[in-house]
Amino acid sequence: MNTLATITFYGAMLLLLGLLAVAIVKRVWLYRLERGYRLAMRVKEYDRAVSFMNQALDFSSATSLYLQNRARAHYEAGDYARAGVDYNRCLAIYQNASLYLERAMVWLAQGLTSEALVDANHAIACSRFWWRCYFVRARVYFALNHYAVALDDLEQAIEYGAAHHPEARSLATEIRKRLTPAAPPDFNPSNINNRKSNI
């Protein structure tokens, strides 16, 4: 009986060590795939980045992270339809401001401004004090030609931390250009005084 207990104990230990070894190998492999993805994104090899995330999705159950990464690669490659599909699948698993903002940018790139506005509003509901939420919504309002509302959102984004972000500054400049009425080409302020005196 003592021998049976010893064999069972060692058998269980070997099984646990085997499972631990498999988990370690799996984690190392996923780390290499994630590293390859980051490098491919950095050098703008988006097809390779998608390939790394496809392998990670085949190998792991942490699908939300890998779907989001694959969607980013599709977006950067200009494949907005596939990016949208991946973001939809990812948001079915887990919702956060980052996912909503990234999907809003996909909708905006496709010209689907009403869907982009809905996602930007969801992002603000998830994270009220993140400047990027207001910045993306300002871009959506800008695309909708609602310049005053876009400027309000951009000012909110600047208040929450986008003051030194170059995209925020360039968008603010563009919005102010659209809000400021252009003077007629033959405009001369001295002509206004002359006209008043002639009346």
Secondary structure as GFF3:
##gff-version 3
##sequence-region A 1 199
A	DSSP	alpha_helix	2	42	.	.	.	ID=ss1
A	DSSP	alpha_helix	46	59	.	.	.	ID=ss2
A	DSSP	alpha_helix	63	77	.	.	.	ID=ss3
A	DSSP	alpha_helix	80	93	.	.	.	ID=ss4
A	DSSP	alpha_helix	97	109	.	.	.	ID=ss5
A	DSSP	alpha_helix	113	126	.	.	.	ID=ss6
A	DSSP	alpha_helix	131	143	.	.	.	ID=ss7
A	DSSP	alpha_helix	147	157	.	.	.	ID=ss8
A	DSSP	pi_helix	158	162	.	.	.	ID=ss9
A	DSSP	alpha_helix	166	179	.	.	.	ID=ss10
A	DSSP	alpha_helix	189	198	.	.	.	ID=ss11
###
